[in-house]
Amino acid sequence: MEPSDESFYEIKARVIAVLANPKRLQIVELLGRSERTVSELAEELEIAQATTSQHLAVMRKTGVVETRKEGNFVFYRLADPKIAEACNVMSRAIVDLLVLQQEKLRPVIAGARRHNGGT
């Protein structure tokens, strides 16, 4: 599939939309470390097991996570570890952006303090 294909961008947008949720990003981070059951994820996320299951169902539907059954337990894992890597790259980029914005604001804040008689 060529990256220029419209369908590729549609798939990419769907995956990004699924990940555009704070709890799902936490799930990616946790599953990036090791596979887990719904109850383990719910406990770590501090949300109801039913809510966790709903998030996982959405992620499974788009192929972000896969399952493995062992006895009575269903373990969830990332379909591809590169998903966690991509989220980590995005986290580093966001931190860099915030630092840059803070550096740009420093002179503005200093000027505002001088203007308002602050220190």
Backbone as a chain_set.jsonl record, in Angstrom:
{"seq": "MEPSDESFYEIKARVIAVLANPKRLQIVELLGRSERTVSELAEELEIAQATTSQHLAVMRKTGVVETRKEGNFVFYRLADPKIAEACNVMSRAIVDLLVLQQEKLRPVIAGARRHNGGT", "coords": {"N": [[0.844, -1.181, 0.0], [0.65, 2.119, -0.913], [1.846, 5.051, 0.698], [0.67, 7.35, -0.27], [-1.853, 6.705, -1.026], [-5.291, 7.375, -0.639], [-6.829, 5.731, 0.997], [-4.958, 4.706, 2.777], [-4.366, 6.927, 4.374], [-6.84, 7.276, 5.527], [-7.062, 4.974, 7.111], [-4.887, 5.409, 8.8], [-5.762, 7.762, 10.065], [-7.976, 6.727, 11.444], [-6.759, 5.0, 13.291], [-5.22, 6.845, 14.743], [-7.299, 8.398, 15.764], [-8.491, 6.553, 17.486], [-6.485, 6.35, 19.363], [-6.541, 8.851, 20.427], [-7.294, 9.443, 23.11], [-7.052, 9.877, 26.527], [-7.083, 7.67, 28.42], [-6.816, 5.469, 26.745], [-4.304, 5.964, 25.698], [-2.832, 5.579, 28.01], [-3.318, 2.861, 28.323], [-1.945, 1.875, 26.085], [0.651, 2.548, 26.862], [0.932, 0.926, 29.174], [0.514, -1.666, 28.086], [2.625, -1.667, 26.4], [4.68, -2.31, 28.019], [4.073, -4.853, 29.096], [1.892, -7.685, 28.519], [-1.527, -7.727, 29.668], [-4.387, -8.469, 31.763], [-7.905, -7.568, 31.583], [-8.826, -6.888, 34.137], [-6.428, -6.317, 35.487], [-5.545, -4.09, 34.022], [-7.697, -2.319, 34.509], [-7.44, -1.92, 37.26], [-4.904, -0.679, 37.398], [-5.408, 1.604, 35.893], [-7.322, 2.761, 37.379], [-10.089, 2.745, 36.868], [-13.427, 1.597, 36.089], [-13.926, -1.892, 35.421], [-15.667, -2.493, 33.33], [-15.583, -0.152, 31.814], [-12.914, -0.195, 31.044], [-12.957, -2.502, 29.476], [-14.569, -1.584, 27.386], [-12.911, 0.365, 26.212], [-10.821, -1.314, 25.369], [-12.185, -2.909, 23.527], [-12.732, -1.1, 21.469], [-10.123, -0.532, 20.703], [-9.287, -3.034, 19.906], [-10.957, -3.506, 17.736], [-9.927, -1.793, 15.8], [-7.52, -2.94, 15.436], [-5.378, -2.347, 17.078], [-4.846, -3.622, 19.487], [-4.383, -7.047, 20.518], [-5.584, -10.307, 21.528], [-4.999, -13.005, 23.859], [-5.878, -16.104, 25.01], [-5.77, -17.753, 28.094], [-6.533, -20.343, 29.909], [-9.054, -19.321, 32.055], [-8.519, -16.707, 31.664], [-8.138, -13.715, 29.731], [-5.673, -12.255, 27.957], [-4.388, -9.117, 27.051], [-2.516, -7.517, 24.505], [-0.297, -5.317, 22.727], [-0.774, -5.066, 19.243], [1.379, -4.508, 17.692], [4.598, -3.666, 18.696], [5.596, -1.259, 17.835], [3.615, 0.598, 18.03], [3.567, 1.501, 20.684], [6.13, 2.582, 20.677], [5.781, 4.67, 18.822], [4.006, 6.286, 20.243], [5.681, 6.976, 22.358], [7.626, 8.469, 21.002], [6.011, 10.606, 20.229], [5.403, 11.626, 22.768], [7.938, 12.548, 23.602], [8.329, 14.512, 21.655], [6.277, 16.285, 22.315], [7.085, 17.142, 24.868], [9.457, 18.471, 24.13], [8.315, 20.492, 22.56], [6.829, 21.89, 24.513], [8.884, 22.83, 26.159], [10.192, 24.535, 24.35], [8.132, 26.403, 23.891], [7.935, 27.454, 26.452], [10.44, 28.685, 26.68], [10.155, 30.658, 24.73], [8.19, 32.192, 25.902], [9.376, 33.258, 28.169], [10.751, 35.875, 27.9], [8.486, 37.436, 27.379], [6.938, 37.144, 29.687], [8.736, 38.224, 31.551], [8.816, 40.877, 30.633], [6.145, 41.615, 31.047], [6.017, 41.476, 33.808], [7.815, 43.496, 34.516], [6.447, 45.669, 33.466], [4.141, 45.659, 35.009], [5.119, 46.136, 37.467], [6.038, 43.999, 38.918], [8.227, 41.359, 40.152]], "CA": [[0.0, 0.0, 0.0], [1.415, 3.355, -1.013], [1.424, 6.065, 1.661], [-0.104, 8.413, -0.908], [-3.228, 6.241, -1.222], [-6.258, 7.986, 0.275], [-7.265, 4.738, 1.981], [-3.911, 4.614, 3.8], [-4.559, 8.05, 5.295], [-8.072, 7.012, 6.272], [-6.712, 3.979, 8.135], [-4.011, 6.104, 9.742], [-6.613, 8.671, 10.844], [-8.793, 5.912, 12.354], [-5.904, 4.534, 14.387], [-4.897, 8.013, 15.565], [-8.53, 8.766, 16.478], [-8.653, 5.591, 18.58], [-5.476, 6.657, 20.373], [-6.752, 10.226, 20.906], [-8.051, 9.335, 24.351], [-6.039, 9.718, 27.58], [-7.052, 6.32, 29.005], [-6.275, 4.541, 25.742], [-2.858, 6.195, 25.654], [-2.295, 4.887, 29.184], [-3.368, 1.427, 28.008], [-0.82, 1.615, 25.177], [1.869, 2.602, 27.67], [0.975, -0.268, 30.023], [0.686, -2.859, 27.252], [3.968, -1.577, 25.826], [5.585, -2.94, 28.988], [3.749, -6.285, 29.146], [0.471, -7.98, 28.333], [-2.291, -7.653, 30.909], [-5.815, -8.788, 31.699], [-8.777, -6.403, 31.755], [-8.86, -6.501, 35.554], [-5.142, -5.677, 35.806], [-5.568, -2.754, 33.421], [-8.684, -1.504, 35.229], [-6.853, -1.563, 38.551], [-3.823, 0.284, 37.182], [-5.993, 2.836, 35.354], [-8.271, 3.241, 38.381], [-11.41, 2.907, 36.255], [-14.233, 0.378, 36.149], [-13.557, -2.95, 34.488], [-16.533, -2.362, 32.152], [-15.041, 0.959, 31.022], [-11.671, -0.705, 30.463], [-13.358, -3.427, 28.406], [-15.05, -0.785, 26.252], [-11.723, 0.928, 25.556], [-10.11, -2.406, 24.695], [-12.988, -3.337, 22.372], [-12.484, -0.117, 20.408], [-8.735, -0.712, 20.267], [-9.211, -4.326, 19.214], [-11.67, -3.364, 16.461], [-9.037, -1.135, 14.837], [-6.296, -3.721, 15.296], [-4.304, -1.826, 17.917], [-4.523, -4.665, 20.46], [-4.761, -8.441, 20.241], [-5.819, -11.062, 22.757], [-4.532, -14.374, 23.996], [-6.634, -16.732, 26.101], [-5.044, -18.745, 28.882], [-7.502, -20.788, 30.913], [-10.188, -18.396, 32.156], [-8.035, -15.335, 31.516], [-7.852, -13.161, 28.408], [-4.58, -11.294, 28.051], [-4.315, -8.138, 25.961], [-1.176, -7.038, 24.159], [-0.285, -4.483, 21.529], [-0.63, -5.84, 18.008], [2.727, -4.227, 17.204], [5.291, -2.823, 19.68], [5.873, 0.066, 17.267], [2.548, 1.507, 18.476], [4.082, 2.123, 21.911], [7.275, 3.402, 20.27], [5.25, 5.887, 18.196], [3.469, 7.121, 21.326], [6.838, 7.504, 23.087], [8.191, 9.535, 20.165], [5.093, 11.74, 20.351], [5.591, 12.193, 24.111], [9.186, 13.32, 23.591], [8.103, 15.695, 20.818], [5.43, 17.207, 23.078], [7.939, 17.739, 25.899], [10.318, 19.436, 23.433], [7.46, 21.629, 22.188], [6.508, 22.647, 25.723], [10.11, 23.526, 26.56], [10.373, 25.62, 23.387], [7.116, 27.421, 24.176], [8.308, 28.089, 27.712], [11.57, 29.563, 26.383], [9.635, 31.808, 23.984], [7.364, 33.0, 26.799], [10.175, 33.858, 29.234], [10.891, 37.329, 27.768], [7.158, 38.053, 27.453], [6.583, 37.163, 31.11], [9.62, 39.195, 32.2], [8.338, 42.204, 30.24], [4.869, 41.863, 31.719], [6.314, 41.721, 35.227], [8.402, 44.838, 34.612], [5.377, 46.624, 33.165], [3.174, 45.656, 36.11], [5.807, 46.405, 38.73], [6.351, 42.742, 39.612], [9.639, 40.985, 40.164]], "C": [[0.886, 1.239, 0.0], [0.919, 4.368, 0.013], [0.593, 7.185, 1.045], [-1.552, 7.994, -1.167], [-4.145, 6.872, -0.182], [-6.685, 7.0, 1.357], [-6.236, 4.562, 3.099], [-4.097, 5.715, 4.842], [-5.836, 7.891, 6.113], [-7.812, 6.02, 7.404], [-5.867, 4.635, 9.223], [-4.827, 7.025, 10.651], [-7.476, 7.899, 11.839], [-7.974, 5.451, 13.557], [-5.567, 5.697, 15.317], [-6.114, 8.447, 16.371], [-8.766, 7.835, 17.665], [-7.684, 5.924, 19.713], [-5.657, 8.049, 20.982], [-7.663, 10.243, 22.131], [-7.038, 9.08, 25.466], [-5.953, 8.307, 28.165], [-6.474, 5.313, 28.017], [-4.775, 4.733, 25.583], [-2.183, 5.533, 26.853], [-2.278, 3.378, 28.948], [-2.205, 1.061, 27.095], [0.482, 1.589, 25.966], [2.016, 1.34, 28.522], [1.22, -1.53, 29.205], [2.029, -2.842, 26.532], [5.008, -2.217, 26.73], [5.366, -4.445, 29.067], [2.254, -6.476, 28.93], [-0.216, -8.007, 29.689], [-3.725, -8.102, 30.67], [-6.612, -7.492, 31.868], [-8.749, -5.94, 33.209], [-7.552, -5.837, 35.984], [-5.098, -4.253, 35.264], [-6.507, -1.829, 34.187], [-8.119, -1.026, 36.562], [-5.776, -0.494, 38.383], [-4.343, 1.631, 36.681], [-6.94, 3.51, 36.337], [-9.608, 3.629, 37.749], [-12.132, 1.567, 36.32], [-13.784, -0.622, 35.09], [-14.393, -2.858, 33.212], [-16.03, -1.254, 31.23], [-13.759, 0.53, 30.321], [-11.984, -1.633, 29.296], [-13.84, -2.674, 27.174], [-13.881, -0.177, 25.485], [-10.993, -0.151, 24.754], [-10.868, -2.896, 23.464], [-12.773, -2.399, 21.192], [-11.083, -0.315, 19.834], [-8.562, -2.018, 19.495], [-9.85, -4.236, 17.829], [-10.786, -2.722, 15.389], [-7.695, -1.849, 14.703], [-5.127, -3.229, 16.122], [-3.873, -2.862, 18.952], [-5.007, -6.025, 19.964], [-4.966, -9.138, 21.582], [-5.212, -12.454, 22.666], [-5.261, -14.948, 25.194], [-5.764, -17.796, 26.762], [-5.948, -19.163, 30.035], [-8.713, -19.873, 30.894], [-9.794, -16.944, 31.892], [-7.816, -14.967, 30.053], [-6.8, -12.084, 28.608], [-4.579, -10.405, 26.817], [-2.867, -7.732, 25.767], [-1.308, -6.131, 22.944], [-0.087, -5.373, 20.313], [0.777, -5.672, 17.443], [3.405, -3.305, 18.217], [5.6, -1.42, 19.154], [4.792, 1.076, 17.639], [3.005, 2.232, 19.738], [5.264, 3.025, 21.586], [6.804, 4.721, 19.668], [4.693, 6.834, 19.257], [4.6, 7.732, 22.151], [7.511, 8.631, 22.315], [7.325, 10.786, 20.278], [5.248, 12.407, 21.718], [6.848, 13.049, 24.17], [9.03, 14.598, 22.776], [7.271, 16.734, 21.567], [6.243, 17.896, 24.171], [8.847, 18.794, 25.264], [9.54, 20.684, 23.039], [7.153, 22.513, 23.391], [7.708, 23.439, 26.218], [10.346, 24.723, 25.647], [9.378, 26.749, 23.643], [7.45, 28.182, 25.454], [9.453, 29.074, 27.487], [11.11, 30.815, 25.643], [8.838, 32.742, 24.886], [8.169, 33.727, 27.875], [10.318, 35.372, 29.08], [9.549, 38.064, 27.858], [6.734, 38.192, 28.914], [7.431, 38.19, 31.855], [9.174, 40.617, 31.881], [7.043, 42.563, 30.935], [5.089, 42.161, 33.193], [6.904, 43.114, 35.424], [7.319, 45.898, 34.436], [4.4, 46.759, 34.331], [3.824, 45.874, 37.469], [6.129, 45.168, 39.534], [7.833, 42.467, 39.579], [9.907, 39.842, 39.246]], "O": [[1.776, 1.37, 0.84], [-0.288, 4.532, 0.187], [-0.114, 7.895, 1.76], [-2.388, 8.836, -1.492], [-3.824, 6.901, 1.006], [-6.881, 7.389, 2.508], [-6.605, 4.296, 4.243], [-3.997, 5.467, 6.043], [-5.899, 8.326, 7.263], [-8.289, 6.208, 8.523], [-6.106, 4.437, 10.415], [-4.607, 7.063, 11.861], [-7.688, 8.363, 12.96], [-8.439, 5.504, 14.696], [-5.621, 5.553, 16.539], [-5.982, 8.824, 17.536], [-9.194, 8.281, 18.73], [-8.028, 5.794, 20.888], [-4.987, 8.384, 21.959], [-8.663, 10.959, 22.176], [-6.238, 8.15, 25.359], [-4.852, 7.802, 28.382], [-5.73, 4.411, 28.404], [-4.048, 3.765, 25.356], [-1.086, 4.988, 26.727], [-1.326, 2.698, 29.333], [-1.548, 0.042, 27.31], [1.32, 0.711, 25.762], [3.096, 0.754, 28.585], [2.037, -2.369, 29.582], [2.516, -3.887, 26.1], [6.08, -2.616, 26.276], [6.319, -5.223, 29.102], [1.457, -5.559, 29.129], [0.408, -8.271, 30.718], [-4.213, -8.117, 29.54], [-6.063, -6.457, 32.245], [-8.66, -4.743, 33.483], [-7.573, -4.888, 36.768], [-4.672, -3.327, 35.954], [-6.155, -0.687, 34.481], [-8.298, 0.13, 36.943], [-5.739, 0.48, 39.134], [-3.783, 2.677, 37.008], [-7.315, 4.669, 36.164], [-10.178, 4.679, 38.045], [-11.518, 0.531, 36.575], [-13.325, -0.247, 34.011], [-13.881, -3.117, 32.123], [-16.048, -1.402, 30.008], [-13.542, 0.849, 29.152], [-11.345, -1.554, 28.247], [-13.553, -3.076, 26.047], [-13.862, -0.199, 24.254], [-10.598, 0.071, 23.61], [-10.251, -3.261, 22.464], [-12.646, -2.845, 20.052], [-10.89, -0.268, 18.619], [-7.782, -2.089, 18.545], [-9.348, -4.818, 16.867], [-10.884, -3.066, 14.211], [-6.83, -1.412, 13.943], [-3.992, -3.648, 15.894], [-2.688, -2.977, 19.265], [-5.9, -6.132, 19.124], [-4.574, -8.627, 22.631], [-4.953, -12.993, 21.59], [-5.265, -14.351, 26.271], [-5.122, -18.612, 26.101], [-6.109, -18.431, 31.011], [-9.329, -19.669, 29.848], [-10.646, -16.056, 31.896], [-7.374, -15.786, 29.247], [-7.015, -11.119, 29.342], [-4.745, -10.874, 25.691], [-2.098, -7.616, 26.721], [-2.307, -6.175, 22.226], [0.687, -6.33, 20.359], [1.306, -6.576, 16.796], [2.846, -2.265, 18.565], [5.839, -0.501, 19.937], [5.027, 2.283, 17.571], [2.845, 3.448, 19.846], [5.391, 4.111, 22.151], [7.364, 5.775, 19.97], [4.888, 8.047, 19.175], [4.496, 8.876, 22.595], [7.919, 9.633, 22.902], [7.843, 11.895, 20.408], [5.225, 13.635, 21.808], [6.829, 14.149, 24.723], [9.541, 15.649, 23.163], [7.535, 17.932, 21.463], [6.105, 19.102, 24.379], [8.99, 19.891, 25.803], [10.04, 21.802, 23.169], [7.211, 23.739, 23.299], [7.569, 24.585, 26.647], [10.667, 25.812, 26.124], [9.749, 27.922, 23.614], [7.272, 29.397, 25.532], [9.441, 30.175, 28.038], [11.615, 31.908, 25.897], [8.813, 33.952, 24.659], [7.691, 34.714, 28.436], [10.038, 36.102, 30.03], [9.488, 39.187, 28.358], [6.23, 39.238, 29.324], [6.919, 38.939, 32.687], [9.157, 41.473, 32.766], [6.864, 43.702, 31.366], [4.41, 43.016, 33.761], [6.549, 43.825, 36.364], [7.279, 46.893, 35.161], [3.894, 47.848, 34.604], [3.156, 45.806, 38.501], [6.46, 45.268, 40.715], [8.607, 43.256, 39.038], [11.049, 39.396, 39.133]]}, "num_chains": 1, "name": "protein.A"}
